């Protein structure tokens, strides 16, 4: 009788101990599946070459970040063209190519567009160039599986600036 209770108690303890481990394993598996689906969707969007980057905050060089969420600051890629309205806070090295609004407005063709997929890190890097008048902007857009993204912009007449935000569909 004591042996029967001991065995029952042993199996009950093993069940209790094993339950949280199974729950952690299940949660990890669910998260991995969610990440995989998100990465597949964002990869498809980037491959379509038709997407919108919406800036939520700005990180000027040598300054604190500036929250611009919901203010309509964007960079739109549509096939071979680029359209943007991104505020600029930083050092201007020349007045050539600078507009009076203190923003980076590009409405031109994309140059040197290259996409790099890092499937193991679920990260996509896009490098391209845009022009506004005589100023050239080299850009690197890093997109993560959740759709969050970082845009680093280097102008030929301005200090570098970084924008954090989200990549969305243009529809």
PLY file of the C-alpha trace (Angstrom):
ply
format ascii 1.0
element vertex 171
property float x
property float y
property float z
element edge 170
property int vertex1
property int vertex2
end_header
0.00 0.00 0.00
2.80 2.42 0.90
4.61 1.47 -2.31
1.49 2.26 -4.37
1.17 5.72 -2.77
4.88 6.36 -3.23
4.68 5.55 -6.95
1.55 7.66 -7.38
3.18 10.54 -5.51
6.34 10.19 -7.65
4.33 10.39 -10.91
2.33 13.33 -9.60
5.52 15.22 -8.69
7.03 14.44 -12.11
3.88 15.72 -13.81
3.99 18.98 -11.84
7.71 19.48 -12.48
7.42 18.66 -16.18
4.37 20.89 -16.84
6.16 24.32 -16.76
8.90 22.96 -19.03
6.31 21.87 -21.57
4.61 25.27 -21.33
7.92 27.08 -21.95
8.61 24.79 -24.89
5.13 25.43 -26.31
5.48 29.21 -25.92
8.89 29.12 -27.59
7.50 27.06 -30.49
4.55 29.46 -30.91
6.91 32.47 -30.93
9.17 30.82 -33.51
6.17 30.12 -35.77
4.93 33.71 -35.38
8.40 35.11 -36.18
8.65 32.86 -39.24
5.24 34.03 -40.55
6.12 37.69 -39.96
9.48 37.31 -41.70
7.85 35.57 -44.68
5.29 38.39 -44.99
7.89 41.17 -44.70
10.18 39.39 -47.19
7.31 39.21 -49.69
6.60 42.91 -49.18
10.24 43.92 -49.73
10.52 41.70 -52.82
7.45 43.46 -54.28
9.53 46.67 -54.25
6.42 48.59 -53.24
6.40 49.63 -49.59
6.29 52.57 -47.22
8.66 53.37 -44.37
6.92 55.50 -41.74
9.26 57.30 -39.34
8.34 57.27 -35.65
11.44 58.87 -34.16
14.61 60.52 -35.36
18.16 60.17 -34.05
20.30 63.09 -35.28
24.06 62.75 -34.84
25.21 63.81 -31.37
21.67 64.54 -30.15
18.78 62.88 -28.33
16.01 61.25 -30.30
12.98 63.24 -31.45
9.54 61.64 -31.45
7.70 62.31 -34.74
5.17 59.49 -34.56
1.97 60.25 -36.45
3.34 63.36 -38.18
3.38 61.96 -41.73
7.13 61.50 -42.17
7.80 58.79 -44.72
9.90 57.22 -47.43
7.97 55.41 -50.15
9.51 52.95 -52.59
7.44 52.19 -55.68
9.20 50.03 -58.25
12.07 52.20 -59.50
11.13 55.47 -57.83
11.41 56.96 -54.37
9.29 59.60 -52.70
10.06 60.98 -49.25
9.28 63.63 -46.71
11.68 63.26 -43.79
12.53 66.07 -41.36
16.20 66.86 -41.01
17.91 67.89 -37.79
21.64 68.14 -38.12
24.60 69.92 -39.64
24.36 71.29 -43.15
27.77 71.35 -44.87
26.67 73.39 -47.88
23.55 75.28 -48.84
23.45 73.57 -52.23
20.50 71.21 -52.52
18.94 72.34 -49.24
15.28 73.29 -49.27
13.72 75.89 -46.99
11.53 73.44 -45.10
14.35 71.70 -43.24
13.26 68.36 -44.62
14.54 65.79 -47.05
12.11 65.62 -49.92
13.01 63.25 -52.72
10.83 62.48 -55.70
13.11 60.74 -58.15
14.37 57.40 -59.47
16.16 54.95 -57.17
19.77 54.19 -57.94
21.94 51.22 -56.89
19.04 49.35 -55.25
20.33 46.17 -53.56
18.57 43.86 -51.10
20.32 41.49 -48.69
18.35 38.82 -46.80
19.72 37.40 -43.54
17.31 34.53 -42.90
19.05 33.34 -39.73
18.64 36.75 -38.05
15.33 37.45 -39.83
16.66 40.80 -41.02
16.61 42.46 -44.44
19.04 45.21 -45.47
18.27 47.43 -48.44
20.87 49.81 -49.80
19.98 52.47 -52.36
20.61 56.02 -53.47
18.31 58.94 -54.17
18.90 62.45 -55.48
17.35 65.83 -54.94
18.77 68.56 -57.17
22.55 68.36 -56.75
22.47 66.46 -53.44
22.89 62.70 -53.27
21.50 60.57 -50.43
22.89 57.12 -49.66
20.38 55.13 -47.64
20.37 51.87 -45.73
17.03 50.50 -44.62
17.20 47.60 -42.18
13.89 45.77 -41.77
13.19 43.22 -39.06
10.65 40.38 -39.09
8.07 42.37 -37.10
8.11 45.20 -39.66
10.11 47.54 -37.43
12.87 49.26 -39.35
15.80 51.66 -39.17
16.64 54.04 -42.00
20.13 55.54 -42.01
20.49 58.46 -44.40
23.79 60.03 -45.46
23.53 63.18 -47.56
26.36 64.59 -49.60
25.84 68.02 -47.96
24.48 66.98 -44.53
25.47 65.03 -41.46
24.12 61.49 -41.17
20.76 60.93 -39.55
18.85 57.82 -38.46
15.10 57.25 -38.45
13.31 54.44 -36.60
9.86 53.36 -37.66
7.85 50.70 -39.46
7.62 49.28 -42.96
4.06 49.03 -44.23
2.23 48.15 -47.42
1.41 51.06 -49.70
-2.21 49.95 -50.21
0 1
1 2
2 3
3 4
4 5
5 6
6 7
7 8
8 9
9 10
10 11
11 12
12 13
13 14
14 15
15 16
16 17
17 18
18 19
19 20
20 21
21 22
22 23
23 24
24 25
25 26
26 27
27 28
28 29
29 30
30 31
31 32
32 33
33 34
34 35
35 36
36 37
37 38
38 39
39 40
40 41
41 42
42 43
43 44
44 45
45 46
46 47
47 48
48 49
49 50
50 51
51 52
52 53
53 54
54 55
55 56
56 57
57 58
58 59
59 60
60 61
61 62
62 63
63 64
64 65
65 66
66 67
67 68
68 69
69 70
70 71
71 72
72 73
73 74
74 75
75 76
76 77
77 78
78 79
79 80
80 81
81 82
82 83
83 84
84 85
85 86
86 87
87 88
88 89
89 90
90 91
91 92
92 93
93 94
94 95
95 96
96 97
97 98
98 99
99 100
100 101
101 102
102 103
103 104
104 105
105 106
106 107
107 108
108 109
109 110
110 111
111 112
112 113
113 114
114 115
115 116
116 117
117 118
118 119
119 120
120 121
121 122
122 123
123 124
124 125
125 126
126 127
127 128
128 129
129 130
130 131
131 132
132 133
133 134
134 135
135 136
136 137
137 138
138 139
139 140
140 141
141 142
142 143
143 144
144 145
145 146
146 147
147 148
148 149
149 150
150 151
151 152
152 153
153 154
154 155
155 156
156 157
157 158
158 159
159 160
160 161
161 162
162 163
163 164
164 165
165 166
166 167
167 168
168 169
169 170
